Amino acid sequence: MIGSGYVGLVTGACLAEIGHDVICTDNDKSKIDTLEAGGVPIYEPGLDNVIAKARKEKRISFSANPADTIDKCEAIFICVGTPPLPRRRSERDRPRGARDRHRSEVSQARR
């Protein structure tokens, strides 16, 4: 999971809850530090319990460096911010940037 905000962290926690092994990454090291210390940097009712259970079962882990985790992944979800633009469009530079930054790691991991 590239991005551990409202979309990435909740999705990752839910996937771990149903039995998948998940690595949540974020370029905000303080967010990862909070998660590794057992905290949850966002508010979503019940999310703290889901993450605590997944951590106990070793189904979820956290990293501040996506490049270090890509070779361990079968699927990669890019869950980064897409702020709204006028006329109900979304700014797509962040997801494209994340894709482009990690493209070479994904290519090497798949070889």
N, C-alpha and C positions, 0 to 999 in steps of 0.2 A: 504494500500500500504506500504509494508515494504521496505524502500529505496526510497529516494526522489531526486534521481539524474536524469540524462537524460531520462532514461526509466520510472522510477516510477513516477516522477513529471509530465511528459508530458502525460503519460497514465492516471494518476489520474485526471489531469485537463480536458482531453478529456472526460473521463467518467462523470465528474461533468457537463461538458458542455451539454451532452445529457440527463441529468436529474438524474443521480445517486448521492447519498450522499457518499462522499469519505473522508477518513481520511488518510493523508499521514504522515508516520513516518520516522524517521531517527535517527541513533545513534549519528550523528553529530549535537549537540545542536546549534551550530552557524548557521547551515543551517536552522533549524527550527525557530530560533530567527529571521532570515532574512525574512522568509516566513510570520511569524506572524506579522512582522512590515510592511508588504505590499511589500517587495522586492522579487526578484526572483534570486536565487543564480546561475542560469545557463543561457546561452543565447540560446534562441529558438525564432525565429521571431513570434511575436504575442502572445507568452505564457503569458506575463504579463497581457495582456487584458483578456485572457480567465480566468486566475486565479482571477483577480480582480472582474470579473463578477460573478464567482462561489462563491467567498467569500461574495459578496453583497447578493447573493441569498441563502447564508448559505448552499451551497452544498459541500464545501470543507473546511476541517480544518486540523490542523497540530499538531503533538505530537512528543516529543523527546523520548517517552517511548512506544514502541509497545505493551508491556504487558498491559498497561492501556486501550488499545483500542480494543483488540482482542474480548472481550465479546460483543462488539457492532457491530461486522462485520458479514455479510452473506457470504462474500468471502474474501480471503486474497491472495494478489499477492506479491510474493517475487521478488523484483527488485533490487538486489544488484550486485556489480561488478563481472564480470567474465573475468579477464584478459586473453589474449591469451597465449597459451603455444606453444612450437614447434610442427610442423606437423599439424597446423590448429586445434588444440584441445583447449578447454576452461578449465580454472581452475575452478573447481566446489566446492571448499571448502567453499567459502563464502555463496552461496545459501544453501548448506547443513547445514552450521553452523547456519544460520538464522532459518532454519526449525527446527533444533534440539533445539535451544534456546527457541523457542516459542511453542514447541509441547505440553507441559503440560498445558499452558494457553489455547490453542485451545481445548484440551480435556475437560478441566473444563468448558469452555464457552459453549460447545456443550451439556452438561448434562442437 
